[in-house]
Amino acid sequence: MSAVNNTRFNSAVFLLTGIPGKQDVHRWISISFCLMYVISILGNSVILFIIKTDQTLHEPMYIFLSMLAVTDLGILISTMPTTLGIYLFNSREISLDACFAQLFFIHSLSYTESSVLLLMAFDRFVAISNPLRYASILTTQRIARMGLFFVLRSVALNIPLPFLLKRFQYCQTNVLSHSYCLHQEVMKLACSDITVNSIYGLSIKLLTVGLDSLLIFLSYVVILKTVLSVTSHVECLRALNTCVSHLFAVLLFYTPEIGLSVIHRFGNSSSHLLQISLGYVYMLVPPLMNPIVYSVKNKHLRVRIIRMFIK
């Protein structure tokens, strides 16, 4: 169905968008996206395989890392069909139900990743602030309960989104600005009052990403205070070095997440290309970089990866 402006209709499809003005080089762009997806899926799968098969890595830090890898794989699988469909086959149409399902999984997995980063911050907080009780605090059962709680929180908060969108008719253009569906963008195409959607979307963002990022910040304030109280300069640097990978993962996730949210709510037409670019950074860069960063910075993980490929 073609895009219709300012006319009331109940569209059967939305049209996804690649990079505007670059349709003639979509096939070449698809090569880079395919490489990113392959490297990301392979990297996260290797991390999971090594942690699962090596008994010495069945520790809280690596369990949390495996949670991050699973979440990243979920995000990749959620966005890969539509993104590659556009660049390889110029397949832009997506039905309303498929779009609503996709945005549910994208938002649920994104909020779950935020929660996993919070759990990883808590892991570093306990390891540095209370190392003698580290094993007794972060037991396998407690980790499982915390992980299950945050997954259920993300799912429960995002279940209403498809139903809130399904009640609308859409009278704006049915063209989306990303190669996947997001709630904050789809709701703007409705010809009804979107106040409830806007308030609810902002509320769950604050309850998940906002609260998680605040708690991560507070965790590092306490960690920094604890580390600075250590008299040995070597021990101080060693403790801080264990946090570098996590800090990098936090910046990779929250920087485009916050930037994209701000642009969707307050941006104008001049920020359209920036919005698209941030969208790709938000969905593709963390799953690509997290395995690389943790493999480079973590000696135990790096050694086991090298051994696996040498064999």
N, C-alpha and C positions, 0 to 999 in steps of 0.2 A: 504494500500500500504506500502510495506516495505521501510525502510530508504535506500536512495541511495546516495552514496558519489561521489562528483566530476563528476556527470553525468547530462547533461541537461535534465530536464523534467518539465512538467507542472502539478505538483502534485495536486490530487483532495482533499487530506487531509493533515493535520498536525497531528503529534502524541504528545500529551501532556504527561507530566512526573510528577509523584508523588515524593517520596523521594527515590533516587537511592539506590539500595542494600537492601531496606526494604520491598520488595514486599510480603514477607511471613507474614508480620505483618500489611499489609494494612488494614485489617478488624478492628484490634485493634486501629490503628491510626484514622480510620474513626469515631470511637466512640467519641474521643476528638474533632474532627472537627465538628461532629454533635452537640455536646454540645455547642461548641463555637458559631455556627450559631444560635441555638435555643435561647441561652442566649442573644446574640446580637440583634436578631430580636425582642424578647420579651422586652428587655430593652429599645430599641429605640421606639418601639410601645407604651409602657407605658408612656414614656416621651411625645410623641405626643398626646396621649389620655388625659393626665392630663392637658397639656397646652391648648388643644382645649376646654375642658369642664369646666375649672376653669377660670372665668372671671377676677379674680384678677391677673392671670398670663399673661394677654394679654398686656405685656409690651415689649419694644424693646429687652431687654436681653433674654427673653424667646422666642420671635419670632425668633431671631437668633439661639437659641438653637434648636428650632423645625426645622429650615432649615438644621442644622447640622445633626439632626436625620434622616431627609428625605434622605439626601445625603448618609449617612452611610447605610441606608436600600437599596438604589439603588446599592451601591458597593457590598453589600452582595448578592443581587439577581443576579448581573452580574457574580459573580464568583462561586456561590454555585453549579449550575448544573454540571459544568465540574469538579470542585474539588471533590465533593462527588461521581460523576460518576466514577472517577479513583479509589478512595479508596473503594467504595462499590461494584462496578461491573467491575472493571478493564477496563472501557470504555475510551480508550485513544484517539480515532480518533475524529477529528473535521474538518469539511469542511472548505475550504478557506473562503467562504462567511460568515459562522458562526463565524469563527475566527476574520475576519475583523470587523464584527458587534460587537463582544464582546470587542475587543480592543478599538473601538470607544466609547462605553459606559463606559468602565473602565477609559479611559483617560479623557473623558468629566466630569465624576462624580468626579474624583480625583482633577481636576483643579477647579471644582465648590466648592469642600470642602476647597481647599486652599483659595478661594475667601470668603467663609463663615467665615473662621478663621480670615481673614482680616477685615470683617465687624464686627466681635465680638471684635476685637482689637479696632476698631473705636468706638464701643459702650462704651468700658471701658475708652477710651481716652476722649470722651465727658463727661461721667459721672463723671470723676475725675477732668478734667481740666476746665469744664464749666458746673457744676451741675445745675445752675439756668436756663440754656437754654436747658437742656437735653430733656425735653418733646417736646419743640418747634422745635428742630433740628431733632430728630429722630421720626418723625410722621409715622403713618402706611403707608401712601401713599409713602413717601420717602423711607421707608424700602422696600416696594414692588418694586419700580422702581430700586433701587440698586440691589436687588436680581435678578430681571429679566435681568438687564444689564449683570451681571456676568454669569448667566446661558447662555445667548445668546453668550457672549464672548467665553465661553468654547466650546459650540456646534460649533460655526462658525470656531474656530481655529482647531477643530479636524475633521470636515467634510472631509477635503482633504485626511486624512490619509488612509482610505480604498481604495480610488481611486489611490493614489500614490503607494500602495502595489499591487493593482490588475493588474497593467500594467506589473508586473515582471513575469518572469519564475523563478523557484526555482531549483537550481542545487546542493545545498549543502544537507546535511542530512535534512530530514523533521521532525526531532525530536526537540521539544521545551523543554526548561529546567524548565518550570513552569506548573502548572495545569490550567493555563489560558493564554490568548494571550496578548502580549504587543508589541507595535509598534517597539521599539528599538531592540527587539529580532527577530521578524519576518523578519524585513528588512535585517538582516544579513544572512538569508538563500537564498537570491536572488542571481542569477548569473549575474545580470546586475550591472551597476554603481549605487551605493546607495547614492551618494553625495548629491543629492537634498533632499532625505528623511532624511539623517543625519542632514543637515543644518536646514531643516524645523522643524524637531523634537526638535533640540536644541533651535531653536528660540522661538517656542511656549512655551517650558519649561521655558525659561528665562522671557518671557512676562507674564507668569502666576505665576508659583511657585516662580521664582526668584524675580519678582517685588513684589508679595504679601508678601514674607518673609522679603524683605527689608523694606516695608512700616510697617509691624508689628513690626520690630525691632525699627524703628524710632518712632512709636507710644509709645512703652514702654520706650524709652529714654525720651520723653516728660513727660510721666506718672511718671517716677521715679523722674525727676526733679521737677515736681509739688508736689509729695508726700513728698519729702525731704524738701521742703520749708514750710511744715506744722509744726507749732511749737509744737502741741500736739502729743506726742509719741503714744498715744492710737489711735487718728484719723489716724495717719500715718499707723499704723499696720492694722487698719480696712480697709483702702483704698487698701492697698496691698493685703489683704486677698480676696478681691473681684476679684482679677486677677489670683489667684492661679489655679483655674480650667481651665481657658483659656490657661494659660502658659503650663499646663500639656498636654492639647489637642494639642497645637502647637508642643511640643516636640514629642508627640506620632506620629504625622503626618509627620513632616518634617525630622526627624532623619532617618527613614527607606526610605523615598522618595529620599532624597539626596544620601544616601548610595547606594541604588539600582541603581540610575542613574549613579553614578561614576563607580560601578562595571560593569554595562552593557557596558559602553564606554571604560573603561581602564583595566578591570579585565582580568585575564587569567584562565586557566583550574583549577588552585589550589584554586580559589575563588568560584568554582561552588557550593559547599554546602552552603557557606555563602550567595551566591546569592539566592538560593532557600529559605533559612531560612529568609532572609530579605524580600523576596517576600511575604511569609506568614504573617510576622509581619506587613508589609505595608498594606495588604489587610484585615487582620482579627483583629489585635489588637486595632486600633482606634475605629472601630464600637463596639467592645466589651467593651472597657474601658471608652469611653466618657460618656455613661449613668451612669456608676458606679461612676465615678469621680464627675460629676455634682450632682448626687443624694446625695453623701456623703457630699460634700462641701456646697451645697445650702440648707439652712435650710427650706425655704418655699417649695421647691420641695420635700425635704425629708419627711416633715410632711404630705404632701398630698399623697405621695406614701404609707406611713405607714397607713394612714386613709383608703385608697382604699383597701388595703389587709386585714385590720382588719375588715372592713365591710363585 
